[in-house]
Amino acid sequence: MLYAGIDLGGTNIKGGLYRGGKVLIKDEIKTGSTDAESVIKNIAVIINRMLNCIGLETKDIAAIGAGIPGMIESSSGTVLYNNNLGWV
């Protein structure tokens, strides 16, 4: 199974694709605008860019994990506060 990991920072979004505990590819992109829509778009860009490099598609990803600094409501996955992005 293929897994994606995302590290969401105020300056950069870093990502990696993993299979069997091994890193297949890593990439990063500037976070840019910090509004939620732009951030989600940039996460999609980095994931698709990595998939294209190794000849796979989004349907090949079993799960995506994201590291987002700040307070997260774990039951809903909602970001309550993020200092790096100014999200409340």
N, C-alpha and C positions, 0 to 999 in steps of 0.2 A: 504494500500500500504506500501511496505517496502522501506526504504531509507537508503543509506550508507553515512557516513560522514568520511572524511579523513583529518587529520592534518599532513601536511608534514613538518617535521623539519630536521635540520641538523644531529641530534643525533638519533631521534626516529620518526617512522611513527605511529600515533595513529589513531584508527578507531572505529566507532560505527555503529550499525544497529538500526534503529528507526522505529516504527510503531505507528501511532496515537499520535505522540508527545511524546512517551515514549521510553526510551532507553531499547532495548532488550538485548544487549551485547556490551561490549567494549573490545578492545584488543590493543596491541602495539607490534612493532617489531623494532629492530635496523635498522636504515636507511642503514647502510653498505656502499657499494660503491655508490658514488653520480652521476655516469653517468646515463643518462635518462633511458636507457634500464633496468638497475638494479633496479632503483627506481620504475619503472612501474611494474616490476616483484614482488617486495616486497609489493606493494600496492595490487596486485592480491592475493599474499599469505595471507595477513592479512584478506582481504575480504572473501576469500574462507575458511579460518580457522574459522572465525566467523559464516559463513553460515553453515558449517559442525557441529558446536557445537549446533545449534538450529534446525538442520534438514531441512534447506532450500537450494535452488539453486540460481545461478546467475540470472536465468530467473524471480525470484521472486522480484528482485530489480527494482523499478520504476525509480530511479535516484540516481546519486552519486554526492555529493558536495565535493569540496576540498578547504581547507585553505592552501594557499601557500604564505609565506611571500616574499615580493619583488614587482617588477613591472610586472604587467600582462596586456597584450593587451586584453581588455574585449571582443572586437568584434570577435576575433579569438580564445581566450583562450590560447594564446601563452605566455609562461614565457619569458619576455624580460631580466630580471635580478633577480637573487636570491643569496644573499650574503651567506646564510647558506650552499648552495650546490655548490656555485661557478659557477652557470649557467649564461651564457650570450647568 
